Amino acid sequence: MTSVASRSMIESNVDVEGEAGRTDSLAGLGILIRLVLRRDRIRMLLWFVGIVGLVVATAASITGVYNTPAQLEQYAQIVRGNSALIVQAGPGYGLDDPTTGAVMMNEVGIWTLIAVALMSVFMTVRHTRTEEETERAELVRAAPVGRHAQLMATMVGVTVANVLVAAGVVVSLLLYDLPAVGSIAFGLAIIGSGLVFAGVAAVGDGWLSWLTWLSPPGWGQAIRAFADERWWVLVLPLVAASALVYVAIQLQNRRDFGSGMIPQRPGRADASPWLAGPLGLAVRLQRATVIGWTVGVGLIGFFYGIVADEAESIVEDSPEMAEFFAALGESSITDAFLATAVLMLALVATGFTISSVLRLRSEELAGRADPILATPTSRRRWVLSHLAVAVGGTVIIMVVTGLATGVGFALASGDFGKVPSILGAALVMIPAMLVLGAFAMMLYGFSPRWAPFAWAGFAWAIVAGLFGTVIDIPEWALDISPFGHVPAIPASSFELLPVMLLCTIAVALTWVGLVAITRRDIQ
């Protein structure tokens, strides 16, 4: 209950903000910028290493494989007119007269822009909506700071992160002797795309070519780095980001602190019996996340299934790609393509597995675990409830994804007999995904501060799975990734032993985490 003194202090603060805040809505901006940068220094470093590392790995593989005009032209012939590759990578600017830079952009451009967009969204939400929901923002607002200082400090922090990543990418491209003009153009595209998505997050607290102009990553590609650069396109993300920040400020002026623009509907007077236990609560907290991931990854899988029928045409003129797919097994190119597609989908879905496990960390640090653990609910029961959702959600996502990929392939090829094998390929990925989830559980069990390092294992799994054979990573290093031990179905036959070993490792890591959390204090 708020005391009279506290209420008076709050009211006086509101009066000060109402009078002085009108003239200086950005008071305290410098201090808040330093706070944002200090709090995110480790996260920014990890994003920098991950995104720049992706570009470096791709540049190393591109310059090593396509280093003659004949090889560049061979690559361009594969991409031109192939709808499967165009929809995945983009329109292929510059491939009419291919250069190393144009191939580089076609291979990694869209993925770099997506990674930067995710970084910008996560960072913006962390310092705006999350701060408000956890009530930490009230402590900041109680100090002599302007109404919009926190939002603008977040935008400055996101801009710094985008500039640092862009600078790292530009330097990396220059080190591989790519033209400076194209490198700078791509760096500016990264900054512009990141700022637009940061603005979207602030406001939100391939068949039709014109649709590209509705997508910020499409703007990044439309700059045409290394392919007759169009500098005027940079105006689009700058204008869009400025407009979105302006809208965010106006919305902030029109809503009550801690509330949304739309009033919340009153809940039921009595909770459902299902919510009386920790499992029901965990399901309720994460159900929307499970649904979102299932729909998103399932749609991507359906698309991969449709284009898999064109796999033969993708590699028919490329000995390098044929050799890559042949390494997956002795089956057909189509089966190898499907195995690779399922691997990529599983890597994407592993993001859900890890984030679902780390929901425990969020609940603990926000203080929401305390009321639950104050009841007869034990720590292990509370933890196992969230782990059950993580495991169940992973299984649901992969079942739907496997079926969607199989149905997509069947509709395109007419071969419905492939559906069971594609579903099996998706299911066999689950133990590897659970190993990374269990790794996150083990780190969280020892300390919530260690838990985010689980994403380092996720990043390595992506590098090893997608670039391991291209950049000649040592075999022992590839074996660190659990996905390196999964049978590449349907390109190869099923093997029970590695799957059982992965399940055993997942159980062992989970057990270590459970023991650790029972022996430490809840923060």
ABEGO torsion letter per residue (X at the ends): XBBAAAAAAAAAAAAAAAAAAAABAABGAAAAAAAAAAAAAAAAAAAAAAAAAAAAAAAAAAAAABABAAAAAAAAAAABGBAAAAAAAEAGBGAABBBAAAAAAAAAAAAAAAAAAAAAAAAAAAABAAAAAAGAAAAAAABBBBAAAAAAAAAAAAAAAAAAAAAAAAAAAAAAGBBAAAAAAAAAAAAAAAAAAAAAAAAAXXABAAAAAABAAAAAAAAGBGBGBBAAAAAAAAAAAAAAAAAAAAAAAABBBGBBABBBBBBBABBBAAAABAAAAAAAAAAAAAAAAAAAAAAAAAAAAAAAAAAAAAAAABAAAAAAAAAAEABBAAAAAAAAAAAAAAAAAAAAAAAAAAAAAAAAAAGAAAAAAABABBAAAAAAAAAAAAAAAAAAAAAAAAAAAAAAAAAAAGBAAAAAAAAAAAAAAAAAAAAAAAAAAAAAAABAAAAAAAAAAAAAAAAAAAAAAAAGBBAAAAAABAAAABBBOAABBBBAAAAAAAAAAAAAAAAAAAAAAAABBBX
